Amino acid sequence: MKHDYENTKELNAYRYDDDGCLVEVASGWHVDDVLARANDDGVEITREQAGEVLALLISKHDAEHGINWDTISRWIEHVVQ
């Protein structure tokens, strides 16, 4: 599922693969980082879900906390619920 966050896309903050799956955001975090963190947390997620986590990291970004392994884990939990 390709997320449609027009304002962010206009800034070229997202990169999608050929299947329309979000794979990277301008923050430097990559879908593989999310997949690795989910694995470390003992959570199984799909590549598509990892892309959703990336989209949420950007669209719900909190500058007080930044994007880090803890915030990635929290969004993984949110996506799998």
C-alpha positions as CSV (number, residue, x, y, z in Angstrom):
1,M,0.0,0.0,0.0
2,K,1.5,3.3,-1.1
3,H,0.9,6.1,1.4
4,D,-0.1,9.4,0.1
5,Y,1.5,12.2,2.1
6,E,1.6,14.8,-0.6
7,N,3.5,17.5,1.2
8,T,6.3,15.1,2.2
9,K,6.4,13.6,-1.3
10,E,6.8,17.0,-2.8
11,L,9.9,17.4,-0.7
12,N,11.2,14.1,-2.1
13,A,11.4,12.7,1.4
14,Y,10.1,9.3,0.4
15,R,11.6,6.7,-2.0
16,Y,9.4,3.8,-3.2
17,D,10.4,0.5,-4.8
18,D,8.9,-0.8,-8.0
19,D,6.0,-2.3,-6.2
20,G,5.0,1.0,-4.7
21,C,6.3,0.1,-1.2
22,L,8.0,2.9,0.8
23,V,11.6,2.0,1.3
24,E,13.4,5.1,2.5
25,V,12.7,8.5,4.0
26,A,14.9,11.6,3.8
27,S,15.9,11.2,7.5
28,G,18.3,8.5,6.4
29,W,16.4,5.6,7.9
30,H,15.6,2.8,5.5
31,V,13.0,0.1,5.4
32,D,15.8,-2.5,6.2
33,D,16.5,-0.6,9.4
34,V,12.8,-1.0,10.4
35,L,12.8,-4.7,9.5
36,A,16.0,-5.3,11.5
37,R,14.6,-3.5,14.5
38,A,11.4,-5.5,14.3
39,N,13.5,-8.7,14.2
40,D,15.5,-7.5,17.2
41,D,12.2,-6.8,19.0
42,G,11.0,-10.3,18.2
43,V,8.2,-8.9,16.0
44,E,7.4,-10.2,12.5
45,I,6.4,-7.5,10.0
46,T,6.2,-7.3,6.3
47,R,8.2,-5.0,4.1
48,E,4.9,-3.1,3.5
49,Q,4.4,-2.7,7.2
50,A,8.0,-1.5,7.6
51,G,7.2,1.2,4.9
52,E,4.2,2.2,6.9
53,V,6.4,2.6,10.0
54,L,8.7,4.9,7.9
55,A,5.8,7.0,6.8
56,L,4.5,7.4,10.4
57,L,8.0,8.3,11.6
58,I,8.0,11.3,9.2
59,S,4.3,12.3,9.3
60,K,4.1,12.0,13.2
61,H,7.7,13.2,13.8
62,D,8.2,14.7,17.3
63,A,11.3,16.9,17.3
64,E,11.6,16.5,21.1
65,H,12.3,12.8,20.7
66,G,13.6,12.6,17.1
67,I,13.8,9.4,15.1
68,N,15.7,6.7,17.0
69,W,15.5,3.0,17.7
70,D,13.0,3.5,20.5
71,T,10.6,5.6,18.3
72,I,11.0,3.0,15.6
73,S,10.0,0.2,18.1
74,R,7.0,2.2,19.2
75,W,5.7,2.7,15.7
76,I,6.3,-1.0,14.9
77,E,4.1,-1.9,17.8
78,H,1.5,0.5,16.6
79,V,1.5,-0.9,13.1
80,V,1.2,-4.5,14.1
81,Q,-1.7,-3.9,16.5
